[in-house]
Amino acid sequence: MLDLADQIASFLDELRRQNASAHTVRNYASDLEQFLGYFTVAGQPKPTVEQFDTLAIREWLGHLYQQQLTAVSMRRKLAAVRSFFKFLLREGLVEKNVARLVRTPKAPKTLPAVMTAEQTNALVDGILPAADTLERPHPARDLAIFELLYGCGLRISELVSLSLDDFDFNERWIRVRGKGKKERQVPYTGKASSALDRYLVQRHPARGSEQALFLNHRGARLTDRGARGIVKFYARMITGDSSLHPHSLRHAYATHLLSDGADLRAIQELLGHARLSTTQKYTQVSLSDLLAVYDKAHPKA
């Protein structure tokens, strides 16, 4: 009998060996811990891998529905369980992925809320004045973070993984490591270049041989969580909108490129999307903007 908790621990170890991001490992650990908790009954034997079939997974999914979780949350948790059973199948510990046959809850089709170019520029341009007013310790670093997130459309995990040798400072290119260890080359703007020049002069002394671009107050690589906190802090202080997050800047980057005539395939490459369909959601955003202009401007609208 294969103890479910032990196999979950082995799966998470495998993710770490594959260099999955800390954010991904943390989410999978949380979702699988909840999955384990549902099937763990006090006074009963510990749940084992062999006891699971498709009906058991559906029962668990029904429990999530009764807890009034959103479809998006349920989809994410089911994806974690599917990945776990895929791992068990690959290791030869089960004969089939019992979670694969469970129907995925349908998520409502919503367009991502996107800041206008004016709103985004006002946010980024407000970093240094806000940092000065609030006496922030590393204003140049914080500005460079925003300039790269918006100027390059980076994921927050990609941002914090950047090292000094990933930059071609003369040609203004960055080597970015995206999902699945895929590398891509991304250009960065003149404003981002100026922000980087300012930051590198003031860069906090690195601890040991640390080559990370962005450092925390201890001279170590800035973490995913630390960078998210910086973005959320300034977004709340400058715009008053606590819902803004790092991905909001990535959305803005793609949408503004598309609105200004950039080719969708080029945007796909810049964002590091494996599928064009992922990039196409920004087409919907731009079309909704066009419709708003039409309704406002056309005499027959």
KABELVEN-V99949 format. One record per backbone hydrogen bond with DSSP energy under -0.5 kcal/mol. CO is the residue of the C=O (numbers start at 1). NH is the residue of the N-H. If there is no record, write none. Layout:
CO/NH
CO/NH
//
This chain:
1/3
2/49
3/7
4/8
5/9
6/10
7/11
8/12
9/13
10/14
11/15
12/16
13/17
14/18
15/20
16/19
21/25
22/26
23/27
24/28
25/29
26/30
27/31
28/32
29/33
30/34
31/35
32/36
33/37
34/38
35/39
36/40
37/40
39/41
41/44
47/4
48/51
49/52
53/57
54/58
55/59
56/60
57/61
58/62
59/63
60/64
61/65
62/66
63/67
64/69
65/68
70/74
71/75
72/76
73/77
74/78
75/79
76/80
77/81
78/82
79/83
80/84
81/85
82/86
83/87
84/88
85/89
86/90
87/91
88/93
88/94
89/92
96/98
97/100
99/102
108/110
116/120
117/121
118/122
119/123
120/124
121/125
122/126
124/127
126/130
127/131
128/132
129/133
130/134
131/135
131/136
132/135
136/139
138/142
139/143
140/144
141/145
142/146
143/147
144/148
145/149
146/150
147/151
148/152
148/154
149/153
155/159
156/160
157/161
159/162
162/213
163/166
164/167
166/175
167/169
168/172
168/173
172/188
173/168
174/176
174/186
176/178
176/184
178/181
179/182
182/178
184/176
186/174
189/193
190/194
191/195
192/196
193/197
194/198
195/199
196/200
197/201
198/202
199/202
199/203
206/208
207/210
211/164
213/215
214/222
216/219
219/207
220/216
223/227
224/228
225/229
226/230
227/231
228/232
229/233
230/234
231/235
232/236
233/237
234/238
235/239
235/240
235/241
236/240
240/242
241/244
245/248
245/249
246/249
246/250
247/251
248/252
249/253
250/254
251/255
252/256
253/257
254/258
255/259
256/260
257/262
258/261
263/267
264/268
265/269
266/270
267/271
268/272
268/273
275/278
275/279
276/280
278/281
279/282
280/283
280/284
281/285
282/286
283/287
284/288
285/289
286/290
287/291
288/292
289/293
290/294
291/295
292/296
293/297
294/298
298/301
//
